[in-house]
Amino acid sequence: MTNFTDIVTIMLKPAISKKAFWDISFEELDFEQSSLFVMEKVFNYGSWNDQVVIMKYYSLPRIRQEIVRSAYLRKPVLSFLCTILQLQKTDFTCYNKMLLNPLPWNY
C-alpha cells in the first residue's frame, strides 16, 4: 500500500524521460539532493523536452547558481547555457579545467 509520503514524493519529481539516466536507478534518484547531477545529465544527454522541464522545475536562477560547478558539460551545452543564463564560459568550472588540460588534437 502506498502511503502519503510516497505519493507526495512521486508528485514532486519532474516528468522527464529516463534516457539520460541509463546508468543509475532512476526511481531512487533524489532530485533535490542530487540537483547538480540531474542538471548535468539532462543538459548533456536528455531530450529538448527534458531540458525544458528541468528549467521549469529548478528555475533559471537556481540552475545559474549550480550548473557553474559542473564537472563536465559538452561544448554545445556549455554555449547554450552561456546564452540562456547570460554567463561567460570562464564562469564554469568545467571550462576552466578544460583550458588547463588541452587535448593534443582538436577534432
Stockholm file with secondary structure:
# STOCKHOLM 1.0

chainA/1-107         MTNFTDIVTIMLKPAISKKAFWDISFEELDFEQSSLFVMEKVFNYGSWNDQVVIMKYYSLPRIRQEIVRSAYLRKPVLSFLCTILQLQKTDFTCYNKMLLNPLPWNY
#=GR chainA/1-107 SS CCCHHHHHHHHHSCCCCSGGGTTSCGGGCCTTTTHHHHHHHHHHHSCHHHHHHHHHHHCHHHHHHHHTTCSCCCHHHHHHHHHHHTCCGGGSHHHHHHHHSCCSSCC
#=GC SS_cons         CCCHHHHHHHHHSCCCCSGGGTTSCGGGCCTTTTHHHHHHHHHHHSCHHHHHHHHHHHCHHHHHHHHTTCSCCCHHHHHHHHHHHTCCGGGSHHHHHHHHSCCSSCC
//
